[in-house]
Amino acid sequence: MSVPCVAVDRERGETVRSRLADADALDGDHRIAVEDDTIYIPVSGRDRVPADLAHRIVERDPERRDRPTAPAEILGYEPSLERLGDIVIVDEDDDERAREIASAVMDSDIPCETVLNRASPIEGELRVRRWDVLAGDGTETVHREYGHEFALDVAEVYFSPRLATERHRVIEQVESGESAVDMFAGVGPYAVPMASRGADVVACDLNERAVEFLRENAARNGVAASVTAVTGDVRELADEYADTADRLVMNLPHSADEFLDTAVALAGDDCVVHYYDIQHEDDPFGPGRRAIEAAAGDAYAVDVETERVVRSYAPHEYNVCLDVRLTRAGD
Ligand SMILES: C[S@@+](CC[C@H](N)C(=O)[O-])C[C@H]1O[C@@H](n2cnc3c(N)ncnc32)[C@H](O)[C@@H]1O
């Protein structure tokens, strides 16, 4: 069936599509097509097309739309996107391109309230970054990961959906009845699922807002009774919870080594430590192993059970995890 379409150069595609959307002229029943360097945008009637674009109308037989519209269809290229609840994060250095992508995301069928772009690296002790809000206005959302819900505000706390698989790997090792300490807990993406598996969890974070979300998330997921959330420096936990932990999660990759004395103090007789680190590809696991051995001294036998590259962090640098069993000497 013949349908009027506005034909423009691909580079002008998003600008023209936005103008047609503003004029309520888009034909949502047919798909946009890209051929060579021309984009063909189906319109719902010639009379709705702004006058200066009228000469660009051609008759075509576009494909009917029978599946959701992806941003790539609107843009003519595949943007790099990350989903966090109903927030979409674009990864763009060029501000104009970031705004073009944000507009396409909002016009696509992705369920989305806010589009953000990174405005700074992850910074400071609390590991939080700044954001440009490109569309919508909130930075708070509820993210779902392996059956759990996490409320969080990306402008106030650390959270990376990219670590979901890694977190799941660790959480699957947890057995009912364990005592676990999540030393750098954030909003609880380790602590809450560990509690769901039957662990008794102490979860600590320096960031007051993160701990507020952590408490909310424990309640939201029905495990508030098994999670003790503590605000403050984890080093302050060492006395109260000394010699108790069957499992320690140390997800503070740039400086976890500074907390190994605390980890050893918290460890019970037989304790698995999930130690995250960022190291050069030439020796990604050696520095962590040596730091743990030094902290354990003669008090514990150290057995590195798993060495795992979690992801590439920067050129020639890896984010890694060592699963290390500490067994008290003489046991
Ligand atoms: C990389 S984030 C990890 C958060 C969480 N485990 C996750 O996977 O989303 C590290 C967290 O450690 C917290 N932190 C930094 N220094 C700390 C300290 N001395 N004691 C307790 N928490 C600390 C930060 O506020 C941040 O939330």
The ligand as an ORCA input file, in Angstrom:
! r2SCAN-3c Opt
* xyz 0 1
  C      31.783      0.209     44.694
  S      30.500      0.637     45.832
  C      29.740     -0.966     46.021
  C      28.340     -0.940     46.550
  C      27.593     -2.276     46.461
  N      28.363     -3.371     47.022
  C      27.201     -2.595     45.041
  O      27.612     -3.614     44.483
  O      26.428     -1.817     44.463
  C      31.426      0.838     47.313
  C      30.616      1.363     48.498
  O      31.516      1.430     49.637
  C      31.148      2.533     50.420
  N      32.313      2.847     51.278
  C      33.448      3.496     50.950
  N      34.292      3.550     51.994
  C      33.690      2.881     53.013
  C      34.058      2.584     54.348
  N      35.232      3.002     54.863
  N      33.207      1.885     55.121
  C      32.016      1.483     54.618
  N      31.604      1.752     53.368
  C      32.417      2.449     52.571
  C      30.738      3.586     49.425
  O      29.887      4.543     49.999
  C      30.034      2.740     48.347
  O      28.653      2.686     48.542
*
